[in-house]
Amino acid sequence: MNKIEKQIVMRKTVLITGCSSGFGKLAVKKFNKKGWNVIATMRSPEKETELIRLDNVIVEKLDVTDVDTIQSAVKNGISKFGTIDVLVNNAGYGGYGLFEQYSDREIRSMYETNVFGPMNVMHEVLPIMREQKGGTIVNIASLVGVFATPNAAVYSSTKFAFKGLSEAMALELKPLNIKVHTVCPGGFETNFNMAANINFQKGDDRLVKHAEALASSLDEARKNFSQPGMPKPNSQEVADLIYQCATEEMPVHNMAGADAKWIEQLRSSMPDQEFLDKMGEMLLPPSK
Ligand SMILES: NC(=O)c1ccc[n+]([C@@H]2O[C@H](COP(=O)([O-])OP(=O)(O)OC[C@H]3O[C@@H](n4cnc5c(N)ncnc54)[C@H](OP(=O)(O)O)[C@@H]3O)[C@@H](O)[C@H]2O)c1
């Protein structure tokens, strides 16, 4: 092994999914700046122009719904860097609309990416972490995995599932020296809304009217989510928190953003039904 190869092996290595934009791309830059090897993965690596220029970063094709691409990205990462110390399951997408406005195909598709996708990735990476007797997994869940939001029931349910999976895994893997954390962001400006599956216009007139009334009531109420003095959301906060989870002693679940911290604090400060009643009063249009 020559000097440069030795340096590569001595650095820690992270594999991150969904690095074409948003939190994933910022996380690649954060780890890179801190001197890590990064396996930056995305569905369309041929489109990437920025990350390919960074030292100690390899850009690999990985679609979380396609096991062949996961295996190949993991194999190429290991052959370049020797190990995977940290896995960040970041890839995912959202969607808005009433539960009834989602087809079975749309629901399954969202679960394929947001739940079964990271399960696929963890199935490939966990044997490596067990073999090396340690590692850290950081799963990007959401505020909607803490409080399930109306008009985003399907998306919320994927993030509740992912958060629950992570919680159990944190306990079952602790004796094996593998840590599992979630990062649960509130609202941040990334490509998220552009990529979201929007279903407000589906179904009969009454359903569409209900979805629209709910959406405008939620928009109005969201203004209350920004309490006076709350800092404006900055996506770098999420990337920094991901890095913290990878490198410091952190709780299993970690909220990101003032709105998410506020809702979590509110929920834990009162009985569950009182919290749900309060959210109903705050978010819903008047009953007809
Ligand atoms: N932004 C928010 O307010 C917010 C709040 C809470 C949680 N989150 C979560 O944060 C994570 C990152 O989202 P973001 O806000 O950074 O949005 P984003 O900019 O849209 O990034 C999402 C990333 O996931 C990738 N992706 C989607 N489906 C994929 C698949 N099947 N396989 C691999 N990659 C896939 C996208 O790749 P393509 O470019 O190929 O589509 C993109 O790189 C998501 O899990 C999201 O649910 C976001």
Ligand as a Chemical Component Dictionary entry (heavy atoms), coordinates in Angstrom:
data_LIG
# 
_chem_comp.id                   LIG 
_chem_comp.type                 NON-POLYMER 
_chem_comp.pdbx_formal_charge   0 
_chem_comp.three_letter_code    LIG 
# 
loop_
_chem_comp_atom.comp_id 
_chem_comp_atom.atom_id 
_chem_comp_atom.alt_atom_id 
_chem_comp_atom.type_symbol 
_chem_comp_atom.charge 
_chem_comp_atom.model_Cartn_x 
_chem_comp_atom.model_Cartn_y 
_chem_comp_atom.model_Cartn_z 
_chem_comp_atom.pdbx_ordinal 
LIG N1  N1  N 0  -37.133 19.474 3.050  1  
LIG C1  C1  C 0  -37.926 19.224 4.057  2  
LIG O1  O1  O 0  -38.666 20.117 4.514  3  
LIG C2  C2  C 0  -37.912 17.861 4.708  4  
LIG C3  C3  C 0  -38.536 17.749 5.962  5  
LIG C4  C4  C 0  -38.523 16.517 6.608  6  
LIG C5  C5  C 0  -37.889 15.427 6.023  7  
LIG N2  N2  N 1  -37.303 15.544 4.793  8  
LIG C6  C6  C 0  -36.635 14.343 4.244  9  
LIG O2  O2  O 0  -35.288 14.666 3.945  10 
LIG C7  C7  C 0  -34.802 13.767 2.939  11 
LIG C8  C8  C 0  -34.089 14.577 1.873  12 
LIG O3  O3  O 0  -35.009 15.443 1.248  13 
LIG P1  P1  P 0  -34.645 16.923 0.788  14 
LIG O4  O4  O 0  -35.489 17.849 1.575  15 
LIG O5  O5  O -1 -33.188 17.127 0.740  16 
LIG O6  O6  O 0  -35.310 16.906 -0.675 17 
LIG P2  P2  P 0  -34.663 16.804 -2.131 18 
LIG O7  O7  O 0  -33.790 17.975 -2.377 19 
LIG O8  O8  O 0  -35.825 16.556 -3.025 20 
LIG O9  O9  O 0  -33.737 15.499 -2.057 21 
LIG C9  C9  C 0  -34.257 14.207 -2.106 22 
LIG C10 C10 C 0  -33.202 13.280 -2.657 23 
LIG O10 O10 O 0  -33.721 11.932 -2.622 24 
LIG C11 C11 C 0  -33.450 11.361 -3.893 25 
LIG N3  N3  N 0  -34.306 10.234 -4.214 26 
LIG C12 C12 C 0  -35.655 10.204 -4.394 27 
LIG N4  N4  N 0  -36.045 8.954  -4.696 28 
LIG C13 C13 C 0  -34.925 8.178  -4.710 29 
LIG C14 C14 C 0  -34.655 6.817  -4.962 30 
LIG N5  N5  N 0  -35.628 5.951  -5.294 31 
LIG N6  N6  N 0  -33.374 6.366  -4.852 32 
LIG C15 C15 C 0  -32.380 7.213  -4.542 33 
LIG N7  N7  N 0  -32.551 8.516  -4.342 34 
LIG C16 C16 C 0  -33.820 8.993  -4.416 35 
LIG C17 C17 C 0  -33.581 12.509 -4.881 36 
LIG O11 O11 O 0  -32.954 12.137 -6.089 37 
LIG P3  P3  P 0  -33.420 12.587 -7.562 38 
LIG O12 O12 O 0  -32.713 13.882 -7.828 39 
LIG O13 O13 O 0  -32.968 11.480 -8.443 40 
LIG O14 O14 O 0  -34.919 12.731 -7.521 41 
LIG C18 C18 C 0  -32.835 13.582 -4.104 42 
LIG O15 O15 O 0  -31.443 13.407 -4.252 43 
LIG C19 C19 C 0  -36.018 13.000 2.431  44 
LIG O16 O16 O 0  -36.021 11.709 3.018  45 
LIG C20 C20 C 0  -37.205 13.827 2.938  46 
LIG O17 O17 O 0  -38.350 13.031 3.142  47 
LIG C21 C21 C 0  -37.300 16.738 4.128  48 
# 
loop_
_chem_comp_bond.comp_id 
_chem_comp_bond.atom_id_1 
_chem_comp_bond.atom_id_2 
_chem_comp_bond.value_order 
_chem_comp_bond.pdbx_ordinal 
LIG N1  C1  SING 1  
LIG C1  O1  DOUB 2  
LIG C1  C2  SING 3  
LIG C2  C3  SING 4  
LIG C2  C21 DOUB 5  
LIG C3  C4  DOUB 6  
LIG C4  C5  SING 7  
LIG C5  N2  DOUB 8  
LIG N2  C6  SING 9  
LIG N2  C21 SING 10 
LIG C6  O2  SING 11 
LIG C6  C20 SING 12 
LIG O2  C7  SING 13 
LIG C7  C8  SING 14 
LIG C7  C19 SING 15 
LIG C8  O3  SING 16 
LIG O3  P1  SING 17 
LIG P1  O4  DOUB 18 
LIG P1  O5  SING 19 
LIG P1  O6  SING 20 
LIG O6  P2  SING 21 
LIG P2  O7  DOUB 22 
LIG P2  O8  SING 23 
LIG P2  O9  SING 24 
LIG O9  C9  SING 25 
LIG C9  C10 SING 26 
LIG C10 O10 SING 27 
LIG C10 C18 SING 28 
LIG O10 C11 SING 29 
LIG C11 N3  SING 30 
LIG C11 C17 SING 31 
LIG N3  C12 SING 32 
LIG N3  C16 SING 33 
LIG C12 N4  DOUB 34 
LIG N4  C13 SING 35 
LIG C13 C14 SING 36 
LIG C13 C16 DOUB 37 
LIG C14 N5  SING 38 
LIG C14 N6  DOUB 39 
LIG N6  C15 SING 40 
LIG C15 N7  DOUB 41 
LIG N7  C16 SING 42 
LIG C17 O11 SING 43 
LIG C17 C18 SING 44 
LIG O11 P3  SING 45 
LIG P3  O12 DOUB 46 
LIG P3  O13 SING 47 
LIG P3  O14 SING 48 
LIG C18 O15 SING 49 
LIG C19 O16 SING 50 
LIG C19 C20 SING 51 
LIG C20 O17 SING 52 
# 
